[in-house]
Amino acid sequence: MYHRLNSSQTIHGKVLLDQTIALDLRARHVTDEAIVDHVSREELEEIITLYKLLFSIDDE
């Protein structure tokens, strides 16, 4: 569903990623705002890197 890179689907995908990361941190009992922000950013960067790799493979 989120394989197209137009604005509305990218926004929906970002919201879903944020919710997933937040739920995962809550499940691990992480509540410190600085840690949550750092981990969220780190995980999001990793996910974006993986998607870039997938799309670059598709283009070949």
PDB file of N, CA, C and O in Angstrom:
ATOM      1  N   MET A   1       0.814  -1.210   0.000  1.00  0.00           N
ATOM      2  CA  MET A   1       0.000   0.000   0.000  1.00  0.00           C
ATOM      3  C   MET A   1       0.853   1.268   0.000  1.00  0.00           C
ATOM      4  O   MET A   1       0.449   2.280  -0.573  1.00  0.00           O
ATOM      5  N   TYR A   2       2.032   1.227   0.637  1.00  0.00           N
ATOM      6  CA  TYR A   2       2.841   2.437   0.747  1.00  0.00           C
ATOM      7  C   TYR A   2       4.038   2.438  -0.207  1.00  0.00           C
ATOM      8  O   TYR A   2       5.001   3.177   0.003  1.00  0.00           O
ATOM      9  N   HIS A   3       3.977   1.606  -1.262  1.00  0.00           N
ATOM     10  CA  HIS A   3       5.120   1.541  -2.163  1.00  0.00           C
ATOM     11  C   HIS A   3       5.191   2.727  -3.106  1.00  0.00           C
ATOM     12  O   HIS A   3       6.253   2.995  -3.668  1.00  0.00           O
ATOM     13  N   ARG A   4       4.081   3.453  -3.299  1.00  0.00           N
ATOM     14  CA  ARG A   4       4.116   4.647  -4.146  1.00  0.00           C
ATOM     15  C   ARG A   4       4.619   5.820  -3.316  1.00  0.00           C
ATOM     16  O   ARG A   4       4.253   5.971  -2.151  1.00  0.00           O
ATOM     17  N   LEU A   5       5.460   6.648  -3.926  1.00  0.00           N
ATOM     18  CA  LEU A   5       6.068   7.737  -3.168  1.00  0.00           C
ATOM     19  C   LEU A   5       5.395   9.079  -3.427  1.00  0.00           C
ATOM     20  O   LEU A   5       6.069  10.078  -3.678  1.00  0.00           O
ATOM     21  N   ASN A   6       4.054   9.100  -3.364  1.00  0.00           N
ATOM     22  CA  ASN A   6       3.423  10.415  -3.462  1.00  0.00           C
ATOM     23  C   ASN A   6       3.142  10.930  -2.062  1.00  0.00           C
ATOM     24  O   ASN A   6       3.228  10.169  -1.098  1.00  0.00           O
ATOM     25  N   SER A   7       2.811  12.198  -1.933  1.00  0.00           N
ATOM     26  CA  SER A   7       2.790  12.848  -0.624  1.00  0.00           C
ATOM     27  C   SER A   7       1.802  12.237   0.362  1.00  0.00           C
ATOM     28  O   SER A   7       2.161  12.026   1.520  1.00  0.00           O
ATOM     29  N   SER A   8       0.582  11.949  -0.050  1.00  0.00           N
ATOM     30  CA  SER A   8      -0.407  11.466   0.919  1.00  0.00           C
ATOM     31  C   SER A   8      -0.003  10.106   1.487  1.00  0.00           C
ATOM     32  O   SER A   8      -0.154   9.878   2.687  1.00  0.00           O
ATOM     33  N   GLN A   9       0.499   9.213   0.664  1.00  0.00           N
ATOM     34  CA  GLN A   9       0.870   7.890   1.174  1.00  0.00           C
ATOM     35  C   GLN A   9       2.149   7.957   2.006  1.00  0.00           C
ATOM     36  O   GLN A   9       2.308   7.190   2.955  1.00  0.00           O
ATOM     37  N   THR A  10       3.054   8.858   1.663  1.00  0.00           N
ATOM     38  CA  THR A  10       4.257   9.026   2.472  1.00  0.00           C
ATOM     39  C   THR A  10       3.883   9.519   3.862  1.00  0.00           C
ATOM     40  O   THR A  10       4.430   9.049   4.860  1.00  0.00           O
ATOM     41  N   ILE A  11       2.951  10.467   3.929  1.00  0.00           N
ATOM     42  CA  ILE A  11       2.502  10.996   5.222  1.00  0.00           C
ATOM     43  C   ILE A  11       1.844   9.891   6.041  1.00  0.00           C
ATOM     44  O   ILE A  11       2.145   9.744   7.226  1.00  0.00           O
ATOM     45  N   HIS A  12       0.953   9.115   5.435  1.00  0.00           N
ATOM     46  CA  HIS A  12       0.306   8.017   6.152  1.00  0.00           C
ATOM     47  C   HIS A  12       1.353   7.018   6.639  1.00  0.00           C
ATOM     48  O   HIS A  12       1.260   6.536   7.768  1.00  0.00           O
ATOM     49  N   GLY A  13       2.334   6.702   5.820  1.00  0.00           N
ATOM     50  CA  GLY A  13       3.380   5.769   6.207  1.00  0.00           C
ATOM     51  C   GLY A  13       4.204   6.289   7.367  1.00  0.00           C
ATOM     52  O   GLY A  13       4.552   5.534   8.275  1.00  0.00           O
ATOM     53  N   LYS A  14       4.520   7.587   7.343  1.00  0.00           N
ATOM     54  CA  LYS A  14       5.301   8.207   8.421  1.00  0.00           C
ATOM     55  C   LYS A  14       4.523   8.145   9.725  1.00  0.00           C
ATOM     56  O   LYS A  14       5.103   7.845  10.769  1.00  0.00           O
ATOM     57  N   VAL A  15       3.229   8.420   9.692  1.00  0.00           N
ATOM     58  CA  VAL A  15       2.394   8.361  10.893  1.00  0.00           C
ATOM     59  C   VAL A  15       2.386   6.941  11.450  1.00  0.00           C
ATOM     60  O   VAL A  15       2.519   6.747  12.658  1.00  0.00           O
ATOM     61  N   LEU A  16       2.230   5.954  10.578  1.00  0.00           N
ATOM     62  CA  LEU A  16       2.237   4.561  11.027  1.00  0.00           C
ATOM     63  C   LEU A  16       3.588   4.180  11.630  1.00  0.00           C
ATOM     64  O   LEU A  16       3.636   3.473  12.637  1.00  0.00           O
ATOM     65  N   LEU A  17       4.678   4.636  11.031  1.00  0.00           N
ATOM     66  CA  LEU A  17       6.002   4.352  11.585  1.00  0.00           C
ATOM     67  C   LEU A  17       6.157   4.981  12.954  1.00  0.00           C
ATOM     68  O   LEU A  17       6.662   4.340  13.876  1.00  0.00           O
ATOM     69  N   ASP A  18       5.728   6.237  13.101  1.00  0.00           N
ATOM     70  CA  ASP A  18       5.814   6.921  14.394  1.00  0.00           C
ATOM     71  C   ASP A  18       5.017   6.177  15.457  1.00  0.00           C
ATOM     72  O   ASP A  18       5.490   6.002  16.580  1.00  0.00           O
ATOM     73  N   GLN A  19       3.807   5.736  15.107  1.00  0.00           N
ATOM     74  CA  GLN A  19       2.969   5.015  16.068  1.00  0.00           C
ATOM     75  C   GLN A  19       3.610   3.685  16.453  1.00  0.00           C
ATOM     76  O   GLN A  19       3.600   3.304  17.624  1.00  0.00           O
ATOM     77  N   THR A  20       4.163   2.986  15.477  1.00  0.00           N
ATOM     78  CA  THR A  20       4.807   1.696  15.746  1.00  0.00           C
ATOM     79  C   THR A  20       6.006   1.868  16.663  1.00  0.00           C
ATOM     80  O   THR A  20       6.178   1.106  17.615  1.00  0.00           O
ATOM     81  N   ILE A  21       6.837   2.867  16.381  1.00  0.00           N
ATOM     82  CA  ILE A  21       8.015   3.127  17.212  1.00  0.00           C
ATOM     83  C   ILE A  21       7.589   3.507  18.626  1.00  0.00           C
ATOM     84  O   ILE A  21       8.179   3.027  19.593  1.00  0.00           O
ATOM     85  N   ALA A  22       6.577   4.359  18.763  1.00  0.00           N
ATOM     86  CA  ALA A  22       6.094   4.781  20.083  1.00  0.00           C
ATOM     87  C   ALA A  22       5.570   3.588  20.881  1.00  0.00           C
ATOM     88  O   ALA A  22       5.863   3.457  22.069  1.00  0.00           O
ATOM     89  N   LEU A  23       4.799   2.723  20.234  1.00  0.00           N
ATOM     90  CA  LEU A  23       4.275   1.534  20.919  1.00  0.00           C
ATOM     91  C   LEU A  23       5.410   0.611  21.353  1.00  0.00           C
ATOM     92  O   LEU A  23       5.378   0.048  22.447  1.00  0.00           O
ATOM     93  N   ASP A  24       6.414   0.458  20.485  1.00  0.00           N
ATOM     94  CA  ASP A  24       7.550  -0.403  20.799  1.00  0.00           C
ATOM     95  C   ASP A  24       8.313   0.128  22.011  1.00  0.00           C
ATOM     96  O   ASP A  24       8.706  -0.644  22.886  1.00  0.00           O
ATOM     97  N   LEU A  25       8.522   1.449  22.062  1.00  0.00           N
ATOM     98  CA  LEU A  25       9.233   2.046  23.195  1.00  0.00           C
ATOM     99  C   LEU A  25       8.430   1.899  24.482  1.00  0.00           C
ATOM    100  O   LEU A  25       8.996   1.612  25.537  1.00  0.00           O
ATOM    101  N   ARG A  26       7.118   2.094  24.402  1.00  0.00           N
ATOM    102  CA  ARG A  26       6.266   1.917  25.589  1.00  0.00           C
ATOM    103  C   ARG A  26       6.330   0.477  26.081  1.00  0.00           C
ATOM    104  O   ARG A  26       6.368   0.230  27.287  1.00  0.00           O
ATOM    105  N   ALA A  27       6.343  -0.468  25.153  1.00  0.00           N
ATOM    106  CA  ALA A  27       6.420  -1.883  25.525  1.00  0.00           C
ATOM    107  C   ALA A  27       7.737  -2.187  26.242  1.00  0.00           C
ATOM    108  O   ALA A  27       7.805  -3.073  27.094  1.00  0.00           O
ATOM    109  N   ARG A  28       8.778  -1.438  25.881  1.00  0.00           N
ATOM    110  CA  ARG A  28      10.081  -1.629  26.538  1.00  0.00           C
ATOM    111  C   ARG A  28      10.217  -0.739  27.778  1.00  0.00           C
ATOM    112  O   ARG A  28      11.286  -0.692  28.387  1.00  0.00           O
ATOM    113  N   HIS A  29       9.149  -0.035  28.155  1.00  0.00           N
ATOM    114  CA  HIS A  29       9.110   0.847  29.335  1.00  0.00           C
ATOM    115  C   HIS A  29      10.126   1.985  29.246  1.00  0.00           C
ATOM    116  O   HIS A  29      10.728   2.367  30.250  1.00  0.00           O
ATOM    117  N   VAL A  30      10.311   2.521  28.042  1.00  0.00           N
ATOM    118  CA  VAL A  30      11.185   3.677  27.850  1.00  0.00           C
ATOM    119  C   VAL A  30      10.303   4.917  27.878  1.00  0.00           C
ATOM    120  O   VAL A  30       9.408   5.068  27.046  1.00  0.00           O
ATOM    121  N   THR A  31      10.560   5.816  28.849  1.00  0.00           N
ATOM    122  CA  THR A  31       9.697   6.995  28.977  1.00  0.00           C
ATOM    123  C   THR A  31      10.458   8.315  28.882  1.00  0.00           C
ATOM    124  O   THR A  31       9.839   9.353  28.649  1.00  0.00           O
ATOM    125  N   ASP A  32      11.772   8.310  29.055  1.00  0.00           N
ATOM    126  CA  ASP A  32      12.563   9.536  28.989  1.00  0.00           C
ATOM    127  C   ASP A  32      12.430  10.150  27.592  1.00  0.00           C
ATOM    128  O   ASP A  32      12.747   9.510  26.589  1.00  0.00           O
ATOM    129  N   GLU A  33      11.954  11.405  27.541  1.00  0.00           N
ATOM    130  CA  GLU A  33      11.684  12.066  26.246  1.00  0.00           C
ATOM    131  C   GLU A  33      12.917  12.123  25.344  1.00  0.00           C
ATOM    132  O   GLU A  33      12.811  11.899  24.138  1.00  0.00           O
ATOM    133  N   ALA A  34      14.084  12.420  25.917  1.00  0.00           N
ATOM    134  CA  ALA A  34      15.310  12.517  25.113  1.00  0.00           C
ATOM    135  C   ALA A  34      15.657  11.167  24.492  1.00  0.00           C
ATOM    136  O   ALA A  34      16.065  11.097  23.333  1.00  0.00           O
ATOM    137  N   ILE A  35      15.493  10.101  25.267  1.00  0.00           N
ATOM    138  CA  ILE A  35      15.777   8.756  24.749  1.00  0.00           C
ATOM    139  C   ILE A  35      14.774   8.389  23.665  1.00  0.00           C
ATOM    140  O   ILE A  35      15.143   7.870  22.611  1.00  0.00           O
ATOM    141  N   VAL A  36      13.502   8.664  23.935  1.00  0.00           N
ATOM    142  CA  VAL A  36      12.452   8.342  22.966  1.00  0.00           C
ATOM    143  C   VAL A  36      12.717   9.050  21.643  1.00  0.00           C
ATOM    144  O   VAL A  36      12.615   8.434  20.582  1.00  0.00           O
ATOM    145  N   ASP A  37      13.057  10.344  21.694  1.00  0.00           N
ATOM    146  CA  ASP A  37      13.313  11.115  20.474  1.00  0.00           C
ATOM    147  C   ASP A  37      14.525  10.561  19.732  1.00  0.00           C
ATOM    148  O   ASP A  37      14.492  10.421  18.510  1.00  0.00           O
ATOM    149  N   HIS A  38      15.587  10.247  20.459  1.00  0.00           N
ATOM    150  CA  HIS A  38      16.816   9.729  19.843  1.00  0.00           C
ATOM    151  C   HIS A  38      16.571   8.365  19.192  1.00  0.00           C
ATOM    152  O   HIS A  38      16.980   8.127  18.056  1.00  0.00           O
ATOM    153  N   VAL A  39      15.900   7.479  19.924  1.00  0.00           N
ATOM    154  CA  VAL A  39      15.630   6.138  19.397  1.00  0.00           C
ATOM    155  C   VAL A  39      14.702   6.220  18.191  1.00  0.00           C
ATOM    156  O   VAL A  39      14.916   5.532  17.193  1.00  0.00           O
ATOM    157  N   SER A  40      13.669   7.063  18.281  1.00  0.00           N
ATOM    158  CA  SER A  40      12.730   7.212  17.166  1.00  0.00           C
ATOM    159  C   SER A  40      13.467   7.664  15.912  1.00  0.00           C
ATOM    160  O   SER A  40      13.249   7.117  14.831  1.00  0.00           O
ATOM    161  N   ARG A  41      14.332   8.651  16.050  1.00  0.00           N
ATOM    162  CA  ARG A  41      15.072   9.173  14.904  1.00  0.00           C
ATOM    163  C   ARG A  41      16.005   8.101  14.338  1.00  0.00           C
ATOM    164  O   ARG A  41      16.099   7.928  13.123  1.00  0.00           O
ATOM    165  N   GLU A  42      16.691   7.386  15.231  1.00  0.00           N
ATOM    166  CA  GLU A  42      17.612   6.328  14.795  1.00  0.00           C
ATOM    167  C   GLU A  42      16.877   5.225  14.032  1.00  0.00           C
ATOM    168  O   GLU A  42      17.321   4.794  12.968  1.00  0.00           O
ATOM    169  N   GLU A  43      15.749   4.774  14.588  1.00  0.00           N
ATOM    170  CA  GLU A  43      14.987   3.697  13.949  1.00  0.00           C
ATOM    171  C   GLU A  43      14.409   4.155  12.615  1.00  0.00           C
ATOM    172  O   GLU A  43      14.384   3.388  11.652  1.00  0.00           O
ATOM    173  N   LEU A  44      13.947   5.395  12.556  1.00  0.00           N
ATOM    174  CA  LEU A  44      13.386   5.925  11.317  1.00  0.00           C
ATOM    175  C   LEU A  44      14.463   6.009  10.231  1.00  0.00           C
ATOM    176  O   LEU A  44      14.208   5.676   9.073  1.00  0.00           O
ATOM    177  N   GLU A  45      15.668   6.455  10.607  1.00  0.00           N
ATOM    178  CA  GLU A  45      16.774   6.516   9.644  1.00  0.00           C
ATOM    179  C   GLU A  45      17.106   5.123   9.106  1.00  0.00           C
ATOM    180  O   GLU A  45      17.373   4.956   7.916  1.00  0.00           O
ATOM    181  N   GLU A  46      17.088   4.127   9.993  1.00  0.00           N
ATOM    182  CA  GLU A  46      17.378   2.751   9.568  1.00  0.00           C
ATOM    183  C   GLU A  46      16.311   2.244   8.597  1.00  0.00           C
ATOM    184  O   GLU A  46      16.632   1.612   7.590  1.00  0.00           O
ATOM    185  N   ILE A  47      15.050   2.522   8.902  1.00  0.00           N
ATOM    186  CA  ILE A  47      13.945   2.094   8.034  1.00  0.00           C
ATOM    187  C   ILE A  47      14.046   2.769   6.670  1.00  0.00           C
ATOM    188  O   ILE A  47      13.858   2.119   5.641  1.00  0.00           O
ATOM    189  N   ILE A  48      14.342   4.067   6.654  1.00  0.00           N
ATOM    190  CA  ILE A  48      14.465   4.808   5.392  1.00  0.00           C
ATOM    191  C   ILE A  48      15.620   4.237   4.566  1.00  0.00           C
ATOM    192  O   ILE A  48      15.497   4.092   3.350  1.00  0.00           O
ATOM    193  N   THR A  49      16.733   3.916   5.213  1.00  0.00           N
ATOM    194  CA  THR A  49      17.880   3.324   4.514  1.00  0.00           C
ATOM    195  C   THR A  49      17.496   2.008   3.855  1.00  0.00           C
ATOM    196  O   THR A  49      17.858   1.754   2.707  1.00  0.00           O
ATOM    197  N   LEU A  50      16.758   1.166   4.587  1.00  0.00           N
ATOM    198  CA  LEU A  50      16.323  -0.117   4.026  1.00  0.00           C
ATOM    199  C   LEU A  50      15.390   0.083   2.834  1.00  0.00           C
ATOM    200  O   LEU A  50      15.503  -0.624   1.833  1.00  0.00           O
ATOM    201  N   TYR A  51      14.463   1.049   2.937  1.00  0.00           N
ATOM    202  CA  TYR A  51      13.556   1.307   1.820  1.00  0.00           C
ATOM    203  C   TYR A  51      14.304   1.832   0.606  1.00  0.00           C
ATOM    204  O   TYR A  51      13.982   1.465  -0.524  1.00  0.00           O
ATOM    205  N   LYS A  52      15.307   2.693   0.824  1.00  0.00           N
ATOM    206  CA  LYS A  52      16.107   3.193  -0.296  1.00  0.00           C
ATOM    207  C   LYS A  52      16.799   2.033  -1.003  1.00  0.00           C
ATOM    208  O   LYS A  52      16.869   1.995  -2.231  1.00  0.00           O
ATOM    209  N   LEU A  53      17.310   1.089  -0.217  1.00  0.00           N
ATOM    210  CA  LEU A  53      17.958  -0.086  -0.793  1.00  0.00           C
ATOM    211  C   LEU A  53      16.963  -0.896  -1.616  1.00  0.00           C
ATOM    212  O   LEU A  53      17.276  -1.323  -2.727  1.00  0.00           O
ATOM    213  N   LEU A  54      15.773  -1.107  -1.076  1.00  0.00           N
ATOM    214  CA  LEU A  54      14.749  -1.865  -1.804  1.00  0.00           C
ATOM    215  C   LEU A  54      14.376  -1.189  -3.116  1.00  0.00           C
ATOM    216  O   LEU A  54      14.258  -1.849  -4.148  1.00  0.00           O
ATOM    217  N   PHE A  55      14.188   0.139  -3.075  1.00  0.00           N
ATOM    218  CA  PHE A  55      13.807   0.852  -4.293  1.00  0.00           C
ATOM    219  C   PHE A  55      14.947   0.873  -5.300  1.00  0.00           C
ATOM    220  O   PHE A  55      14.701   0.835  -6.506  1.00  0.00           O
ATOM    221  N   SER A  56      16.196   0.932  -4.828  1.00  0.00           N
ATOM    222  CA  SER A  56      17.315   0.928  -5.777  1.00  0.00           C
ATOM    223  C   SER A  56      17.435  -0.439  -6.453  1.00  0.00           C
ATOM    224  O   SER A  56      17.834  -0.518  -7.615  1.00  0.00           O
ATOM    225  N   ILE A  57      17.097  -1.509  -5.742  1.00  0.00           N
ATOM    226  CA  ILE A  57      17.105  -2.849  -6.341  1.00  0.00           C
ATOM    227  C   ILE A  57      16.002  -2.957  -7.393  1.00  0.00           C
ATOM    228  O   ILE A  57      16.211  -3.535  -8.459  1.00  0.00           O
ATOM    229  N   ASP A  58      14.825  -2.397  -7.090  1.00  0.00           N
ATOM    230  CA  ASP A  58      13.703  -2.428  -8.034  1.00  0.00           C
ATOM    231  C   ASP A  58      14.019  -1.698  -9.332  1.00  0.00           C
ATOM    232  O   ASP A  58      13.549  -2.090 -10.401  1.00  0.00           O
ATOM    233  N   ASP A  59      14.822  -0.628  -9.236  1.00  0.00           N
ATOM    234  CA  ASP A  59      15.121   0.191 -10.415  1.00  0.00           C
ATOM    235  C   ASP A  59      16.111  -0.478 -11.358  1.00  0.00           C
ATOM    236  O   ASP A  59      16.202  -0.101 -12.526  1.00  0.00           O
ATOM    237  N   GLU A  60      16.850  -1.463 -10.869  1.00  0.00           N
ATOM    238  CA  GLU A  60      17.878  -2.091 -11.720  1.00  0.00           C
ATOM    239  C   GLU A  60      17.276  -3.040 -12.729  1.00  0.00           C
ATOM    240  O   GLU A  60      18.002  -3.647 -13.516  1.00  0.00           O
TER     241      GLU A  60
END
